Structure formats: structure tokens, C-alpha cells
């Protein structure tokens, strides 16, 4: 099954999972409009370089920032959970718990463990808590944002059981 890279739906592979935690569509026009408004405020009727420089600098900078915020990829393949640059071999996964917005808030709330590895995107409602079983690692669990928490948890446990 082939899907575009901008899709938010998980991609099914042989016991794998892939998702990009991109920004919602409305963040792009809002962010670029905000950059345009700021550039117009800096311009304020000036002439010369001050007339075009704010637009040339701020609008591409806003586009680059929006791209950077939505670059995170979450994949389960090759016996690993990959979240951006972080990698976790699935053999160390004790359990994977799908969380809705309220569950994520509870796990990351006041009583949260400060040693937990967290990749959270506020515009993504769900998450998965990955409980670890590695005596050499002080990290008790990972919390990873995902739009499809049940599918990611299922893929993690299936990859663990296959390995």
C-alpha cells in the first residue's frame, strides 16, 4: 500500500508502522500570514532595502520554521521504534499503552517521571506510553505523540513478539 509522505494515516508494512507528525493544514496559512503581518509592520512605508528585506527574510524563515515543527517521523521497522533521531530496539519494550488526550495529560502531568523520554506535539491528540524493560537504562518509559495510538501500540507489540 503506497501513500504520500504528507499523509497522516499510518502506512502498513510487514508488521511496521510509519507516521509523520506534521502540522495541521491551517497552521501554514496562519504562520505565513503572521510573518507577512510582521514584515509589513517592519516595512511601515520605508523605501530602499527596508521596503523589501523584511518580506524576503521573514516569510521564508516562517516557512522553514513550520516545516521544522512538522518534521518528526515515528516508525516501527527493522526491530526498532524510531522517533526522529532516537532509536529503541523493540526487545526492550515491556508494554505499549495507547493514550488519548486525557491519558497523555495524566502521564505527563505533575506526577510524571523526570527521566522519561518524551516527544510530544501539542497539535496531536493521542500518544503511546512505551514501558521499558532495560536494566542498564534509567529511562522508565517513552511517551510519543501519534495520531493513531492503537495502531502504533499494536505494531510495537507485534514487532516485539516477532523478534
URRA-V878558 format. One record per backbone hydrogen bond with DSSP energy under -1.0 kcal/mol. NH is the residue of the N-H (numbers start at 0). CO is the residue of the C=O. If there is no record, write none. Layout:
# URRA-V878558
<<NH | CO> <NH | CO>>
This chain:
# URRA-V878558
<<6 | 3> <10 | 17> <14 | 12> <16 | 75> <18 | 73> <20 | 71> <21 | 19> <26 | 23> <29 | 25> <30 | 26> <31 | 27> <32 | 28> <33 | 29> <34 | 30> <35 | 31> <36 | 32> <37 | 33> <38 | 34> <39 | 35> <40 | 36> <41 | 37> <42 | 38> <43 | 39> <45 | 42> <50 | 47> <52 | 48> <55 | 51> <56 | 52> <57 | 53> <58 | 54> <60 | 56> <61 | 57> <62 | 58> <63 | 59> <64 | 60> <65 | 61> <66 | 62> <67 | 63> <68 | 64> <69 | 65> <70 | 67> <73 | 18> <74 | 81> <75 | 16> <76 | 79> <79 | 76> <80 | 87> <81 | 74> <82 | 85> <83 | 72> <85 | 82> <87 | 80> <89 | 78> <91 | 88> <92 | 89> <93 | 130> <94 | 130> <96 | 128> <98 | 126> <103 | 99> <104 | 100> <105 | 101> <106 | 102> <107 | 103> <111 | 108> <115 | 112> <116 | 140> <118 | 142> <123 | 120> <126 | 98> <127 | 143> <128 | 96> <129 | 141> <130 | 94> <131 | 139> <132 | 91> <136 | 133> <141 | 129> <142 | 116> <143 | 127> <144 | 118> <145 | 125> <151 | 147> <152 | 148> <153 | 149> <154 | 150> <155 | 151> <156 | 152> <157 | 153> <158 | 154> <159 | 155> <160 | 156> <161 | 157> <162 | 158>>
